[in-house]
Amino acid sequence: MRPVHVSFPLKCLAGKAGTIYNQVAVSGANRDGTVSVEAPPAVRWSLTVGRGAPAEEEPPTG
């Protein structure tokens, strides 16, 4: 797969938790690929990568 150079820059605030959903459709993505994350050492993050139909957006919780 050719690089697609997609980025989702986010501002992370110390002591604040948040959830961000981003999706990108890439045609021809039927082979292996690589995803990377860059963040300062104090930032905790998690990432889910999927393949297939786009996920339904979850409503915000309050």
N, C-alpha and C positions, 0 to 999 in steps of 0.2 A: 504494500500500500504506500502510495506517495504521501509525504508529510502534508498535513492540512493547515498547520500553523494556526490553530484556534486557541484563543486565550480568554479567560474570564477573570480579569483582575478584580480583586476585592480588598476592601480596607477592613482589617481585623483589629478590633479594639480589645485591649487588655481587660480581662475580667468579664467580658460580654460574650454570651453564647448566641449563636444565630444559625439559621438554616437557610441555605441558598440552593435553589434548583436551577440547573442550566442543562439544556439539551442542544445537541447539534446533530443534524442528519448528514451522513457522509455516504455518498453513493459508492458502490464498489468496495465496501468495507467487509469483504468476506474472508480476509486473511488476518494473520496475527498483527498486532499493533502495540504501541507503547504509549502510556499516559504518564505524565510526570507532574509533580506538585512542588512548588518552591514556597517556603514560609520561614519566618524567623524561628529560632529554637523555642521560644516561649509560646508559640501558637500550636494548639492541638487541633487536628483536623481529621476528617474521615472522607472517604471517597468511594462511590459506587460507580462502576462502569458496566454497562449492559449492551447487548446487541439484540436487535429485533425491533418490534413496533415501539413507538414512543410511549413512555409511561404516562399514566393519568396524573395530573397535578393534584397534590393533596391540599385540602383547605388549610388555612392557617389555624394554629391552635392558640388558645389564649391565655 
